[in-house]
């Protein structure tokens, strides 16, 4: 039973990345799923949440209009599409569901 994030990397300001959170050992669509991030020297913060059905989402003010959370229940995966990335988006991004944390994926926004 685990969550595995992927899709992080180095991107220039204004660029895009799509993060994936794949669940194994359980059905991810049965749970709310949340993306968090933690920048160096800062506390972990909520980025976006999606309900189990996918019918409702919520975003931090800092990412509204730029990030989109979605889920593919056939693939047992939740995504975070990140557009118009800024240097301040640099962080390790974590997936959380069913009281489980993934190990995170690093996103670096830099020219």
Secondary structure as GFF3:
##gff-version 3
##sequence-region A 1 111
A	DSSP	beta_strand	2	6	.	.	.	ID=ss1
A	DSSP	beta_strand	9	11	.	.	.	ID=ss2
A	DSSP	beta_strand	17	24	.	.	.	ID=ss3
A	DSSP	three_ten_helix	28	30	.	.	.	ID=ss4
A	DSSP	beta_strand	33	38	.	.	.	ID=ss5
A	DSSP	beta_strand	45	50	.	.	.	ID=ss6
A	DSSP	beta_strand	57	59	.	.	.	ID=ss7
A	DSSP	beta_strand	67	72	.	.	.	ID=ss8
A	DSSP	beta_strand	77	82	.	.	.	ID=ss9
A	DSSP	three_ten_helix	87	89	.	.	.	ID=ss10
A	DSSP	beta_strand	91	97	.	.	.	ID=ss11
A	DSSP	beta_strand	100	101	.	.	.	ID=ss12
A	DSSP	beta_strand	105	109	.	.	.	ID=ss13
###
